Amino acid sequence: MASTSRLDALPRVTCPNHPDAILVEDYRAGDMICPECGLVVGDRVIDVGSEWRTFSNDKATKDPSRVGDSQNPLLSDGDLSTMIGKGTGAASFDEFGNSKYQNRRTMSSSDRAMMNAFKEITTMADRINLPRNIVDRTNNLFKQVYEQKSLKGRANDAIASACLYIACRQEGVPRTFKEICAVSRISKKEIGRCFKLILKALETSVDLITTGDFMSRFCSNLCLPKQVQMAATHIARKAVELDLVPGRSPISVAAAAIYMASQASAEKRTQKEIGDIAGVADVTIRQSYRLIYPRAPDLFPADFKFDTPVDKLPQL
Amino acid sequence: MPRCDLRGRKQSFSTTPMDADSDVALDILITNVVCVFRTRCHLNLRKIALEGANVIYKRDVGKVLMKLRKPRITATIWSSGKIICTGATSEEEAKFGARRLARSLQKLGFQVIFTDFKVVNVLAVCNMPFEIRLPEFTKNNRPHASYEPELHPAVCYRIKSLRATLQIFSTGSITVTGPNVKAVATAVEQIYPFVFESRKEIL
């Protein structure tokens, strides 16, 4: 029957027979009922049931018994504010053509910056097609950082970009700083600084990036077949295991591995193309390639079909 | 445990060896010592800029740079009387240079009192005889070490107790910054066993 049994703070209505009894609310009928004797004490209290009937076969996307946008309680601390809409029809416009009642912006001022940041995060994530779980994680991280206030002086966009980077890392699908840079207006330097500050503020750490994390993305962007991708992954992993490329960024090693694998297969790609996709300069690919070239026969997987044999690989 | 020789000073810090087998002597080369001191009097920067030798006046910022030749030192002079001295290669040299600087300011006519001399930062470089595997090192030293190959090719290792930061490169070269020379030497000694674990064996 009743949903809530709350303490009746205002002793306006009590059951005449049982003045101590706590009245129980029936929200459906709008009644206040005494639990002892069942007497209906209050009548026509506000009914919170739905205002009109809805039928399940209606197939309407909107649910007419719901009002307002879906709440985001985890993030926005309660979103129960009202915005005045833009106004349709002739009556809502002034004589000069300006709309009457322009002010529709003042809402939840405490979290406005945060909501702006969430919007920015969603926009950025959209540009590189990140799934919703990463966006949610980013939002959570941003909220934590924002509430801590230790990075208050930094631009919100910078913190948002850094949170996006960290979220991608934490989900196991890291994006390079350059990729995040491409969808954000903040420089790589600033994102890097914010990244370190956030890790310190939240006292977390992230795993190191490996060459394999980027292989599938880079290879798909270059339209390389699966064998080439697998070969490149193998080459890069072997190169790191044998420590042929000390001190080189894993991205550069991955790019060089892709170059080697593609040059050995039918689908050849130039250094410039790979550098474009990976965000690595082609001289860097050349440097890393020179380091892995001597051991090329060992790096290829055993079952690789060579279109160009190993000794005919380009030497730079 | 390595015996660290600090070049520039004729003393070597001998440490109690933890594992007595390797007694490697590591040369720690101090490249920069930064110190600050006060002259306790207001300095007229314009006068220094006009009459002083080897000065650069940065009017937009409000400071004068004075470069000394004998201990090779660059000093940043503010009109409040606070002076920052960089470029010395040892603590003693920093003090000589600072005093020399105060003397030259005195000759220009200011009532200089040499107070509050403090060495603020010491930068030193050390070379390990082996190369280092950075990913392995980072994994073993999780909270203190941070490695971001995309941002910087070195591992940044912070020792909170000494307030020292070490940058460890894969070639085996290590850059240390700390509040004084002793902290720097201690930092190198502390890091040596960890770095030794993750070294690259020469085949």
Chai-1 contact restraints between the chains, C-beta under 6 A:
chainA,res_idxA,chainB,res_idxB,connection_type,confidence,min_distance_angstrom,max_distance_angstrom,comment,restraint_id
A,F177,B,E150,contact,1.0,0.0,6.0,A-B,restraint_1
A,G192,B,L151,contact,1.0,0.0,6.0,A-B,restraint_2
A,L208,B,P135,contact,1.0,0.0,6.0,A-B,restraint_3
A,P246,B,S170,contact,1.0,0.0,6.0,A-B,restraint_4
A,G247,B,P153,contact,1.0,0.0,6.0,A-B,restraint_5
A,G247,B,S170,contact,1.0,0.0,6.0,A-B,restraint_6
A,S249,B,P149,contact,1.0,0.0,6.0,A-B,restraint_7
A,S249,B,E150,contact,1.0,0.0,6.0,A-B,restraint_8
